[in-house]
Amino acid sequence: MDAYRGFVMFLMMAEVLHLARVSAAHPGNHFWELMAWGQTHVQWVGCSLHDLIQPSFSFLVGVALPYSIASRQTKGQSTAKMFGHAAWRALVLILLGVFLRSVGKSQTYWTFEDTLSQIGLGYVILFWLGFRSIKVVWISLAVILVGYWLAFVLYPLPPAGFDYTAVGVPADWPAHATGIAAHFNKNSNLAWAFDTWWLNLFPREKVFTHNGGGYATLSFMPTLGTMILGLVAGRWLKSDLSATEKLRRFLLAGVIGVLLGLVLHLANLCPLVKRIWTPTWTIFSGGACFLLLALFYWTIDMKGWRKWAFWLVVIGMNSIAIYVLVHLIDGFILDSIKIHLGQNIFKIFGEGNQTLVSGGAALLVFWLILYWMYRKQLFLRI
């Protein structure tokens, strides 16, 4: 788990490399084009490697839950105390997400699409499911996904002549869908309508009309579905099943999830959209998470190849810390290096490779901070 989580957080940290800029500086280079694509979120429909960061992070919250509950039960904590801590953790995650989104703003920027806020909004329900039977867990997942899909489909489509440009969407945007899938179009769907009410209940500099990326508060419900899939994986992982059987289940769940997600998308029943976390996205990305978990489980637990993953474990064991650090001090690190080593230090290999050098330096500093915390046994927990 720690290695997988470390891999996910490294992908997030690696944003400082700005590979799209590197690719633009090397036109026609297919390697950099591929690397840039992997580090870029798709505009609306589809999936890139970068799009799997948030679902993996959410999935791993579910994977870790059975271990957390067992640890607290071993310490003799009452159910009431455990639920109290779960509620406190949920609140801290929600507010921490708001805090990070508010950095650089003139006042608190009340929005709840941050990864931490999304996890926090569904965490208490996930914790409750951690004590329920596997049958209840699967039924809850089905109710969440079908209910979310049905709510979108029953919400009326925008009227003819709807001004998409007023909500940040070009009128001729190629991602506009038709049929049932049109109910999930950007900034003209149920989640967008909810936020035009909900977010305007908070103090704001100006009236909220839309999110530029199409992200929405209500995505926490299908995100909870992703965490529930992680909970199922965590129960399998912690069970007395043989290693081979665990791997078989991870692979089977992964393949089924990916294929089912693609079928629902291609059938135009529900598009594959990460930004509003459609049910299809929950299923597809959940399948991808099962496959990634299978890869790390086979490599580390079954084959015993552990040494190579140490650098990832260092990151994964302090995932909250690095999530906050990346959002707060990346600019400070780069500015400090330029102050003390020269303003042109990152241009040593040319203008086009500048972000590779600066990003690599920032990644090294981040990892050394985490390594120091690891050596000192300092782990940020909520």
N, C-alpha and C positions, 0 to 999 in steps of 0.2 A: 504493500500500500504506500509506504513512504517513498519508494522509488518511483512509482507511477505518479504520485502527487508531485514529487520533485520534477519529473518530466513535464508535467502540465504547467507548473509554476515557471519552469525555465522557458517554456514557449512564451509565456506572458512577459517574463523579464526580457526576452530577446527582441521585444518590440523596439528597444532602444537602438537596434541595428538598422532600422528603417530600410529594409531590403528593397522596398519599392523604389527608393531613391537610387540605390546601388544599381538596380536593374535599368532604370532610366538612363544612368550614366554609361551603361554598357549595352546599347541597342543591338538586338539580334543575338544576344547571348542567351541561349535556351536554359542554361543552368540557373542564371540569375532570374530569368523570367519565372521558372518553376519555383524557386525559393521565395520570390516576391508574392506569387500567387498563394503559396502556402501560408504566408504571414498576413494576408489581407482578408478581411471579412467580405463575404459575398454581399452584393447590394441588397438582395432580398431573398430570392429563391435559390436553394442549393446549399453547398457545404464545402468549406476548405479546411485544412488542418487547423487553422487559427480558430475556426468556428467551434472546434471540439474542446477548447480550453474551458469555457464556462460549464458545459454539461459534464465534463470530467470532474471538475472541482465539486460540482453539486452531487454527482454520482458517488464520489468518494466520501462525502459526508454521510450518506446512507450506509456505505460499506463499513465505516468506522463505528456506527451506532451500536451494533450488537456487542462489540468489545467494550465500548464505553459503559453500557448498561451493566454488563457482567462485572466490570471493575468496581462500579459503584455498589452493586449488590454485595460483592465480596467484602467491601468496607462497612457493610451493615447500614447503608443509607436507606431511609424509608422512601416509599414511593412518592409521598408528598414532597419530600425534600428534593428528590430527583426532578420532579416536575417543576418545582420552584426554580431550580437551577436552569432547566431547559427554557423556561419562560424568560429568565434573566439573560441567558445567552442569546435568545432570539431578539430581545430588545436591543442588546448591545450591537449585534450584527446589523440590525436595521439602521440604527443611528450612526454606526461607523460608516456604513455605505453612504448615508446622507452627508456625513462630514467630509468624506473623500470627494464626493461630487461637488461640494461647496468650495473646495480649494480654488482660490483665485477669483471667487465671486465677491460681490459687495455685501451680500447678506446670505443667510442660510438658504441653500438651494434645495428646496423640498422636492425630491424626486426619489423613486424607489426602484429604478431599473438596474442599479448596481448589483453585481453578483452577490455581495454580502447581504444586501437588503433583501434580495429575492430569496436567499436561503433562510434568512431570519423570519420572513413572513410565513413560511411554511414549516418551520422547524418544530414547533410544538405539536403539530399534527403528526409529523414524522415520528417524533418521540413517542407519542401515544401509540402509533402503529408498531413501534418497537416491542410492545408488550402483547400484541395481538397475534392470533394464529396466522399461518401463511395464507389460509383461505380468505380471511378478512383483509389481509394485505393486498392480495390480487384483486379482490372485489373493489376495494377502495381505489386502486389504480384505474380499473375499468370505469368506475363512476366518474372519477376526475377527468379522464381523457374524453369519454363520450359526452359527459356533461359540458365540458369546455367547447367541444366541437359543435354540439347542438346549440349552445348559447350564441355562438358566432353565426351559425347558419340561420337561426331564427331572427337575428338582428337585421333589420331592413337594409338593403343596399342604398347607397347614396342616390339622391334624385338625379334625373337627367340634367345635364348642365352643371353638375357639382364642380366647384372651383378647386381642383386639386392643387393648383399653384399656391392657394391661400394656406394650405397645410404642408407646404414644402415638397410637393410631389409634382414633377413635370406632367403636363396633360398627356403627352405622348410617351410617357415612361414605358419601356418595353416589358416591365415586370407586371403590368396590369393583367389580371387573370379574368376569365369569364366563367359563367356557370356557377356551380357551388363554390368553387375556389375564389370567386370574386368577393365573397364575404370576408376574406382574409387579406384584402388589398391594403396597402400601406396608408395609414392615417385616414381611413374611412371605414373602420371596423368597430366592433364592440369595445375592444380594449382602448382604442383611441377615444371613443365617446365617453367611456368611464373616466379617463384621465382628464378630459376637458371639464368634468365636474369635480372629481376628487382632488386634483392638484391645485385647483383654484380655491379650495377651502383653506389653504395655507398662505401665509404672507408671501407675496411675490413682488418683484420689481415691475412686472407687467403681466397681463393676463396670459395664462397658458393656452395656446391654441394647438400645438402639436410638438412632438419630439422629432428632431431632425433625422434621426436614424430609424424612427418608427417604433422604438422600444416602448414598453408599456408596463404599468404596475401589475396588471392582472396576469402577467406571465409567470408570477410566482406559483400559480396553481399547477400548470403543466410542469414547471420546474420541480415542484413537489413530486410529480410523477417520476421525474428523473431520479430524485433522491430515493423514492420508493424502490425503483429498480436496483439502486445501489444497496438498499437494505436487504433485498432478496439475495444479492450477490454476497453481502457480508454474512448472512446466515449460512449460506453454503460454505463460505470460506472458513467459518468458525466451527462448522459441524464436524462430525466424525467420519464423514465421507472420505473415501480414498482420494489420494491426490489425482489419480487418473479420472475418477468420476467428477471431481470438482472441475477439472479442466474441460471435460466433455460437456458439462452443463454450461460453463462460461461460453464455450465455442458455439454450442447449439443456440443459446439465448442470443448471442451476438449475431449469428447468421440470420435467425428468424427476424430479429429486430430490424436489421438493415434491409432485408428483402421486403418485409411487410411495409416498412416506411416508404420504400421506393414504389411499391405497388399502389399504395394509397395516393401518393403524389402523382404518379403517371395516370392514374384513373381519374384525376381531377376532383377527387373527393375531398382532399385536404392537402394544400401545398406544403412543401418542405421549407419552412421559414423559421430560422433561429430567432430573429429579432422580436417576434411576438410568441415564440415558443409554441408553435402549433402542435397538436397532438401527434401529427406525423413526425415532427421534429423530435419529440420526446421518444418515440419508438425507434426512429432511425439512429439518433445520437446515442440513445441508451444501448442499442445493439453495438455501436462502435465502441462504447465504453466497456462493454463486456469483452469484446475482442482485445482491447488494449490491456484489460486486466488479465485476460488469459495469457497474453504475451509475457507480461511481467511475472505472472505466477509460474509459468513454465520455465522461464529463464532463471529466475532467482530461487524459487522454492523447490522446483522439481529438479532442475539441473545443478543447482547450487552455485551458479555463477554470480557471486555477490560482489566481488571486489570492484568490478567495472562500474557498479551502480552507486558506489559510496558517495560520489560527488552529487548525485541526485538525492540520496537520502538526506544529506546535509541540508538541502533546500526543502525537501518535503517535510522534514520534522519541524520546520518553522514557517509553514505556509502563510499563516496570518501575518507574521512579521514581515516577510518579503512582499506580500501583497500591499501592505501599508507603505513600506519603504520605497517601493517602485513608484507609487503614486506621489510621494512627498519629496524625495531627495535626489532623484536622478539628475535634475538640473543643477542642484548644488554640487554634486560630485563632478560633473563635467566642467562647470565654471571654476571649481577649485583647481582641477588639473591644469586648465588653461592659464590660470593666474600664476601658478608656480612653475609650470614647464613651458609656457609660451603660448600665445594665442593661436599659433599655426601648428601646434604639436600634432593635431589630428589629421593634418594634410600631408603627413610624411609620405604616404603612398599615393598621393594625388587627390585632387578635389573630389573625383567620383567615388573614391573609397573612404571618404572622410567619416561617414557614419559607421562603417565597419570598424574603424579604429576607435572612434569615440564610444561606440556601443560596446565593443569588446572590453574597453577599459572600465566602463561602468559595470558590466557583468562581472568582471574580476573583483572589483571593489565590493559589489553586493555579495558575491560568494564568500569572500574573505570575512565579511561581517557575520554571515551565517555560520561560517566555520568556527569563528571565535565564540559565537553563542553556543554552538554544538560542543566545543571543548569545555566550555564553562557550564554545560548542562542548563542553559537558559533557553527555555521554550515558551513562547508566548501562547497562552491558552485563554479561551474565553469560556 
